[in-house]
Amino acid sequence: MQFYYGQQMPLRVLDEAEFWKMQESEHTVVIREALSNLENQYVDALKQWEQALTATHQKVVSFVESVIRSHSIHAQLHQQVIQLVTYCLDESMKFIELCHQIKTHSSAAKNLIAQTILDHIIRESEYFIGIARVILYA
């Protein structure tokens, strides 16, 4: 991510969060479909995660619209964006935990294809976490 966005940096980080929350939501479906004999506890957890990630995505979209309509980013809006990005980062870390649980404990995840899919999904969420940390701790 480039840092020459200046005043528009909150919009840039929201763009990233919007993309990655949608990706993570879609990844819940990929896992359920790719691991056809996945245990019910994980299927149910992934369905709940799909709803939660979709709700977060919608919240991010709402903030994108607010930032776009603002002529300048006021301190309060900037702080709310930072809080939302922090929430998104924490949510991604918890989603990764679920993916690790599935990878470690599910009999459906014991083949190479399932392991590769889960590793890929974990790496993608870790990529977003890296971006969010740069913004939050810069």
PyMOL CGO cylinders between C-alpha atoms (Angstrom):
from pymol import cmd
from pymol.cgo import CYLINDER

trace = [
    CYLINDER, 0.00, 0.00, 0.00, 1.26, 3.44, -0.88, 0.3, 1, 1, 1, 1, 1, 1,
    CYLINDER, 1.26, 3.44, -0.88, 1.30, 6.31, 1.61, 0.3, 1, 1, 1, 1, 1, 1,
    CYLINDER, 1.30, 6.31, 1.61, 0.88, 9.17, -0.85, 0.3, 1, 1, 1, 1, 1, 1,
    CYLINDER, 0.88, 9.17, -0.85, -2.85, 9.23, -0.31, 0.3, 1, 1, 1, 1, 1, 1,
    CYLINDER, -2.85, 9.23, -0.31, -2.44, 11.96, 2.31, 0.3, 1, 1, 1, 1, 1, 1,
    CYLINDER, -2.44, 11.96, 2.31, -5.86, 13.27, 3.33, 0.3, 1, 1, 1, 1, 1, 1,
    CYLINDER, -5.86, 13.27, 3.33, -7.49, 10.31, 1.57, 0.3, 1, 1, 1, 1, 1, 1,
    CYLINDER, -7.49, 10.31, 1.57, -5.58, 7.66, 3.57, 0.3, 1, 1, 1, 1, 1, 1,
    CYLINDER, -5.58, 7.66, 3.57, -8.70, 6.75, 5.62, 0.3, 1, 1, 1, 1, 1, 1,
    CYLINDER, -8.70, 6.75, 5.62, -10.49, 6.06, 2.35, 0.3, 1, 1, 1, 1, 1, 1,
    CYLINDER, -10.49, 6.06, 2.35, -7.63, 3.89, 1.13, 0.3, 1, 1, 1, 1, 1, 1,
    CYLINDER, -7.63, 3.89, 1.13, -7.60, 1.75, 4.26, 0.3, 1, 1, 1, 1, 1, 1,
    CYLINDER, -7.60, 1.75, 4.26, -11.38, 1.44, 4.11, 0.3, 1, 1, 1, 1, 1, 1,
    CYLINDER, -11.38, 1.44, 4.11, -11.07, 0.28, 0.51, 0.3, 1, 1, 1, 1, 1, 1,
    CYLINDER, -11.07, 0.28, 0.51, -8.72, -2.46, 1.71, 0.3, 1, 1, 1, 1, 1, 1,
    CYLINDER, -8.72, -2.46, 1.71, -11.05, -3.43, 4.56, 0.3, 1, 1, 1, 1, 1, 1,
    CYLINDER, -11.05, -3.43, 4.56, -14.03, -3.50, 2.21, 0.3, 1, 1, 1, 1, 1, 1,
    CYLINDER, -14.03, -3.50, 2.21, -12.23, -5.83, -0.18, 0.3, 1, 1, 1, 1, 1, 1,
    CYLINDER, -12.23, -5.83, -0.18, -10.85, -8.17, 2.48, 0.3, 1, 1, 1, 1, 1, 1,
    CYLINDER, -10.85, -8.17, 2.48, -14.04, -8.46, 4.51, 0.3, 1, 1, 1, 1, 1, 1,
    CYLINDER, -14.04, -8.46, 4.51, -15.85, -9.51, 1.33, 0.3, 1, 1, 1, 1, 1, 1,
    CYLINDER, -15.85, -9.51, 1.33, -13.04, -11.97, 0.59, 0.3, 1, 1, 1, 1, 1, 1,
    CYLINDER, -13.04, -11.97, 0.59, -13.22, -13.48, 4.06, 0.3, 1, 1, 1, 1, 1, 1,
    CYLINDER, -13.22, -13.48, 4.06, -16.99, -13.82, 3.79, 0.3, 1, 1, 1, 1, 1, 1,
    CYLINDER, -16.99, -13.82, 3.79, -16.57, -15.60, 0.46, 0.3, 1, 1, 1, 1, 1, 1,
    CYLINDER, -16.57, -15.60, 0.46, -13.85, -17.78, 1.98, 0.3, 1, 1, 1, 1, 1, 1,
    CYLINDER, -13.85, -17.78, 1.98, -16.35, -19.18, 4.47, 0.3, 1, 1, 1, 1, 1, 1,
    CYLINDER, -16.35, -19.18, 4.47, -18.33, -20.49, 1.49, 0.3, 1, 1, 1, 1, 1, 1,
    CYLINDER, -18.33, -20.49, 1.49, -15.20, -21.82, -0.22, 0.3, 1, 1, 1, 1, 1, 1,
    CYLINDER, -15.20, -21.82, -0.22, -14.25, -23.81, 2.88, 0.3, 1, 1, 1, 1, 1, 1,
    CYLINDER, -14.25, -23.81, 2.88, -17.76, -25.24, 3.27, 0.3, 1, 1, 1, 1, 1, 1,
    CYLINDER, -17.76, -25.24, 3.27, -17.92, -26.23, -0.40, 0.3, 1, 1, 1, 1, 1, 1,
    CYLINDER, -17.92, -26.23, -0.40, -14.35, -27.53, -0.75, 0.3, 1, 1, 1, 1, 1, 1,
    CYLINDER, -14.35, -27.53, -0.75, -14.42, -29.61, 2.42, 0.3, 1, 1, 1, 1, 1, 1,
    CYLINDER, -14.42, -29.61, 2.42, -17.60, -31.51, 1.61, 0.3, 1, 1, 1, 1, 1, 1,
    CYLINDER, -17.60, -31.51, 1.61, -17.56, -33.76, 4.67, 0.3, 1, 1, 1, 1, 1, 1,
    CYLINDER, -17.56, -33.76, 4.67, -16.79, -30.94, 7.11, 0.3, 1, 1, 1, 1, 1, 1,
    CYLINDER, -16.79, -30.94, 7.11, -18.16, -31.55, 10.59, 0.3, 1, 1, 1, 1, 1, 1,
    CYLINDER, -18.16, -31.55, 10.59, -21.40, -29.76, 11.48, 0.3, 1, 1, 1, 1, 1, 1,
    CYLINDER, -21.40, -29.76, 11.48, -19.77, -27.68, 14.22, 0.3, 1, 1, 1, 1, 1, 1,
    CYLINDER, -19.77, -27.68, 14.22, -17.44, -26.11, 11.64, 0.3, 1, 1, 1, 1, 1, 1,
    CYLINDER, -17.44, -26.11, 11.64, -20.17, -25.71, 9.04, 0.3, 1, 1, 1, 1, 1, 1,
    CYLINDER, -20.17, -25.71, 9.04, -22.28, -23.86, 11.61, 0.3, 1, 1, 1, 1, 1, 1,
    CYLINDER, -22.28, -23.86, 11.61, -19.34, -21.74, 12.74, 0.3, 1, 1, 1, 1, 1, 1,
    CYLINDER, -19.34, -21.74, 12.74, -18.52, -20.83, 9.13, 0.3, 1, 1, 1, 1, 1, 1,
    CYLINDER, -18.52, -20.83, 9.13, -22.13, -19.83, 8.46, 0.3, 1, 1, 1, 1, 1, 1,
    CYLINDER, -22.13, -19.83, 8.46, -22.05, -17.57, 11.52, 0.3, 1, 1, 1, 1, 1, 1,
    CYLINDER, -22.05, -17.57, 11.52, -18.74, -16.11, 10.35, 0.3, 1, 1, 1, 1, 1, 1,
    CYLINDER, -18.74, -16.11, 10.35, -20.20, -15.48, 6.91, 0.3, 1, 1, 1, 1, 1, 1,
    CYLINDER, -20.20, -15.48, 6.91, -22.98, -13.40, 8.49, 0.3, 1, 1, 1, 1, 1, 1,
    CYLINDER, -22.98, -13.40, 8.49, -20.58, -11.52, 10.77, 0.3, 1, 1, 1, 1, 1, 1,
    CYLINDER, -20.58, -11.52, 10.77, -18.09, -10.77, 8.00, 0.3, 1, 1, 1, 1, 1, 1,
    CYLINDER, -18.09, -10.77, 8.00, -20.89, -9.62, 5.70, 0.3, 1, 1, 1, 1, 1, 1,
    CYLINDER, -20.89, -9.62, 5.70, -22.16, -7.28, 8.42, 0.3, 1, 1, 1, 1, 1, 1,
    CYLINDER, -22.16, -7.28, 8.42, -18.66, -5.87, 8.91, 0.3, 1, 1, 1, 1, 1, 1,
    CYLINDER, -18.66, -5.87, 8.91, -18.33, -5.42, 5.15, 0.3, 1, 1, 1, 1, 1, 1,
    CYLINDER, -18.33, -5.42, 5.15, -21.59, -3.46, 5.12, 0.3, 1, 1, 1, 1, 1, 1,
    CYLINDER, -21.59, -3.46, 5.12, -20.37, -1.27, 7.99, 0.3, 1, 1, 1, 1, 1, 1,
    CYLINDER, -20.37, -1.27, 7.99, -17.15, -0.55, 6.08, 0.3, 1, 1, 1, 1, 1, 1,
    CYLINDER, -17.15, -0.55, 6.08, -19.15, 0.37, 2.96, 0.3, 1, 1, 1, 1, 1, 1,
    CYLINDER, -19.15, 0.37, 2.96, -21.17, 2.81, 5.07, 0.3, 1, 1, 1, 1, 1, 1,
    CYLINDER, -21.17, 2.81, 5.07, -17.97, 4.44, 6.32, 0.3, 1, 1, 1, 1, 1, 1,
    CYLINDER, -17.97, 4.44, 6.32, -16.60, 4.64, 2.77, 0.3, 1, 1, 1, 1, 1, 1,
    CYLINDER, -16.60, 4.64, 2.77, -19.72, 6.57, 1.80, 0.3, 1, 1, 1, 1, 1, 1,
    CYLINDER, -19.72, 6.57, 1.80, -19.30, 8.90, 4.78, 0.3, 1, 1, 1, 1, 1, 1,
    CYLINDER, -19.30, 8.90, 4.78, -15.65, 9.60, 3.98, 0.3, 1, 1, 1, 1, 1, 1,
    CYLINDER, -15.65, 9.60, 3.98, -16.42, 10.20, 0.30, 0.3, 1, 1, 1, 1, 1, 1,
    CYLINDER, -16.42, 10.20, 0.30, -19.12, 12.73, 1.21, 0.3, 1, 1, 1, 1, 1, 1,
    CYLINDER, -19.12, 12.73, 1.21, -16.87, 14.56, 3.67, 0.3, 1, 1, 1, 1, 1, 1,
    CYLINDER, -16.87, 14.56, 3.67, -14.96, 17.48, 2.24, 0.3, 1, 1, 1, 1, 1, 1,
    CYLINDER, -14.96, 17.48, 2.24, -12.29, 16.89, 4.84, 0.3, 1, 1, 1, 1, 1, 1,
    CYLINDER, -12.29, 16.89, 4.84, -11.83, 14.10, 7.33, 0.3, 1, 1, 1, 1, 1, 1,
    CYLINDER, -11.83, 14.10, 7.33, -12.73, 15.45, 10.75, 0.3, 1, 1, 1, 1, 1, 1,
    CYLINDER, -12.73, 15.45, 10.75, -10.92, 14.10, 13.78, 0.3, 1, 1, 1, 1, 1, 1,
    CYLINDER, -10.92, 14.10, 13.78, -14.01, 12.26, 15.07, 0.3, 1, 1, 1, 1, 1, 1,
    CYLINDER, -14.01, 12.26, 15.07, -14.61, 10.50, 11.73, 0.3, 1, 1, 1, 1, 1, 1,
    CYLINDER, -14.61, 10.50, 11.73, -10.91, 9.65, 11.48, 0.3, 1, 1, 1, 1, 1, 1,
    CYLINDER, -10.91, 9.65, 11.48, -11.04, 8.13, 14.98, 0.3, 1, 1, 1, 1, 1, 1,
    CYLINDER, -11.04, 8.13, 14.98, -14.12, 6.09, 14.06, 0.3, 1, 1, 1, 1, 1, 1,
    CYLINDER, -14.12, 6.09, 14.06, -12.32, 4.79, 10.97, 0.3, 1, 1, 1, 1, 1, 1,
    CYLINDER, -12.32, 4.79, 10.97, -9.36, 3.75, 13.13, 0.3, 1, 1, 1, 1, 1, 1,
    CYLINDER, -9.36, 3.75, 13.13, -11.72, 1.97, 15.54, 0.3, 1, 1, 1, 1, 1, 1,
    CYLINDER, -11.72, 1.97, 15.54, -13.42, 0.17, 12.66, 0.3, 1, 1, 1, 1, 1, 1,
    CYLINDER, -13.42, 0.17, 12.66, -10.09, -0.91, 11.17, 0.3, 1, 1, 1, 1, 1, 1,
    CYLINDER, -10.09, -0.91, 11.17, -9.03, -2.16, 14.62, 0.3, 1, 1, 1, 1, 1, 1,
    CYLINDER, -9.03, -2.16, 14.62, -12.24, -4.18, 14.78, 0.3, 1, 1, 1, 1, 1, 1,
    CYLINDER, -12.24, -4.18, 14.78, -11.61, -5.55, 11.27, 0.3, 1, 1, 1, 1, 1, 1,
    CYLINDER, -11.61, -5.55, 11.27, -8.07, -6.56, 12.26, 0.3, 1, 1, 1, 1, 1, 1,
    CYLINDER, -8.07, -6.56, 12.26, -9.28, -8.35, 15.40, 0.3, 1, 1, 1, 1, 1, 1,
    CYLINDER, -9.28, -8.35, 15.40, -12.05, -10.04, 13.43, 0.3, 1, 1, 1, 1, 1, 1,
    CYLINDER, -12.05, -10.04, 13.43, -9.56, -11.31, 10.85, 0.3, 1, 1, 1, 1, 1, 1,
    CYLINDER, -9.56, -11.31, 10.85, -7.33, -12.70, 13.59, 0.3, 1, 1, 1, 1, 1, 1,
    CYLINDER, -7.33, -12.70, 13.59, -10.27, -14.61, 15.06, 0.3, 1, 1, 1, 1, 1, 1,
    CYLINDER, -10.27, -14.61, 15.06, -11.26, -15.89, 11.61, 0.3, 1, 1, 1, 1, 1, 1,
    CYLINDER, -11.26, -15.89, 11.61, -7.70, -17.16, 11.16, 0.3, 1, 1, 1, 1, 1, 1,
    CYLINDER, -7.70, -17.16, 11.16, -8.02, -18.97, 14.50, 0.3, 1, 1, 1, 1, 1, 1,
    CYLINDER, -8.02, -18.97, 14.50, -11.10, -20.79, 13.20, 0.3, 1, 1, 1, 1, 1, 1,
    CYLINDER, -11.10, -20.79, 13.20, -9.26, -21.73, 10.01, 0.3, 1, 1, 1, 1, 1, 1,
    CYLINDER, -9.26, -21.73, 10.01, -6.39, -23.13, 12.11, 0.3, 1, 1, 1, 1, 1, 1,
    CYLINDER, -6.39, -23.13, 12.11, -8.87, -25.10, 14.24, 0.3, 1, 1, 1, 1, 1, 1,
    CYLINDER, -8.87, -25.10, 14.24, -10.43, -26.60, 11.12, 0.3, 1, 1, 1, 1, 1, 1,
    CYLINDER, -10.43, -26.60, 11.12, -7.01, -27.37, 9.65, 0.3, 1, 1, 1, 1, 1, 1,
    CYLINDER, -7.01, -27.37, 9.65, -5.85, -29.05, 12.86, 0.3, 1, 1, 1, 1, 1, 1,
    CYLINDER, -5.85, -29.05, 12.86, -8.96, -30.78, 14.16, 0.3, 1, 1, 1, 1, 1, 1,
    CYLINDER, -8.96, -30.78, 14.16, -11.26, -31.54, 11.22, 0.3, 1, 1, 1, 1, 1, 1,
    CYLINDER, -11.26, -31.54, 11.22, -10.98, -34.90, 9.54, 0.3, 1, 1, 1, 1, 1, 1,
    CYLINDER, -10.98, -34.90, 9.54, -12.23, -33.18, 6.35, 0.3, 1, 1, 1, 1, 1, 1,
    CYLINDER, -12.23, -33.18, 6.35, -9.07, -31.06, 6.31, 0.3, 1, 1, 1, 1, 1, 1,
    CYLINDER, -9.07, -31.06, 6.31, -6.56, -33.89, 6.38, 0.3, 1, 1, 1, 1, 1, 1,
    CYLINDER, -6.56, -33.89, 6.38, -5.93, -34.01, 2.62, 0.3, 1, 1, 1, 1, 1, 1,
    CYLINDER, -5.93, -34.01, 2.62, -3.47, -31.88, 0.69, 0.3, 1, 1, 1, 1, 1, 1,
    CYLINDER, -3.47, -31.88, 0.69, -6.10, -29.90, -1.22, 0.3, 1, 1, 1, 1, 1, 1,
    CYLINDER, -6.10, -29.90, -1.22, -7.95, -28.91, 1.95, 0.3, 1, 1, 1, 1, 1, 1,
    CYLINDER, -7.95, -28.91, 1.95, -4.68, -27.96, 3.65, 0.3, 1, 1, 1, 1, 1, 1,
    CYLINDER, -4.68, -27.96, 3.65, -3.66, -25.86, 0.64, 0.3, 1, 1, 1, 1, 1, 1,
    CYLINDER, -3.66, -25.86, 0.64, -7.01, -24.07, 0.54, 0.3, 1, 1, 1, 1, 1, 1,
    CYLINDER, -7.01, -24.07, 0.54, -6.92, -23.31, 4.25, 0.3, 1, 1, 1, 1, 1, 1,
    CYLINDER, -6.92, -23.31, 4.25, -3.30, -22.14, 4.08, 0.3, 1, 1, 1, 1, 1, 1,
    CYLINDER, -3.30, -22.14, 4.08, -4.17, -19.81, 1.19, 0.3, 1, 1, 1, 1, 1, 1,
    CYLINDER, -4.17, -19.81, 1.19, -7.16, -18.36, 3.04, 0.3, 1, 1, 1, 1, 1, 1,
    CYLINDER, -7.16, -18.36, 3.04, -5.08, -17.85, 6.18, 0.3, 1, 1, 1, 1, 1, 1,
    CYLINDER, -5.08, -17.85, 6.18, -2.33, -16.08, 4.20, 0.3, 1, 1, 1, 1, 1, 1,
    CYLINDER, -2.33, -16.08, 4.20, -4.85, -13.75, 2.59, 0.3, 1, 1, 1, 1, 1, 1,
    CYLINDER, -4.85, -13.75, 2.59, -6.32, -12.74, 5.94, 0.3, 1, 1, 1, 1, 1, 1,
    CYLINDER, -6.32, -12.74, 5.94, -2.79, -12.30, 7.30, 0.3, 1, 1, 1, 1, 1, 1,
    CYLINDER, -2.79, -12.30, 7.30, -2.07, -9.96, 4.39, 0.3, 1, 1, 1, 1, 1, 1,
    CYLINDER, -2.07, -9.96, 4.39, -5.00, -7.75, 5.42, 0.3, 1, 1, 1, 1, 1, 1,
    CYLINDER, -5.00, -7.75, 5.42, -3.82, -7.83, 9.06, 0.3, 1, 1, 1, 1, 1, 1,
    CYLINDER, -3.82, -7.83, 9.06, -0.42, -6.59, 7.88, 0.3, 1, 1, 1, 1, 1, 1,
    CYLINDER, -0.42, -6.59, 7.88, -2.00, -3.70, 6.01, 0.3, 1, 1, 1, 1, 1, 1,
    CYLINDER, -2.00, -3.70, 6.01, -4.23, -2.79, 8.97, 0.3, 1, 1, 1, 1, 1, 1,
    CYLINDER, -4.23, -2.79, 8.97, -1.27, -2.84, 11.37, 0.3, 1, 1, 1, 1, 1, 1,
    CYLINDER, -1.27, -2.84, 11.37, 0.73, -0.49, 9.18, 0.3, 1, 1, 1, 1, 1, 1,
    CYLINDER, 0.73, -0.49, 9.18, -2.14, 1.99, 9.28, 0.3, 1, 1, 1, 1, 1, 1,
    CYLINDER, -2.14, 1.99, 9.28, -2.90, 1.61, 12.97, 0.3, 1, 1, 1, 1, 1, 1,
    CYLINDER, -2.90, 1.61, 12.97, 0.67, 1.69, 14.24, 0.3, 1, 1, 1, 1, 1, 1,
    CYLINDER, 0.67, 1.69, 14.24, 2.25, 4.14, 11.76, 0.3, 1, 1, 1, 1, 1, 1,
]
cmd.load_cgo(trace, "trace")
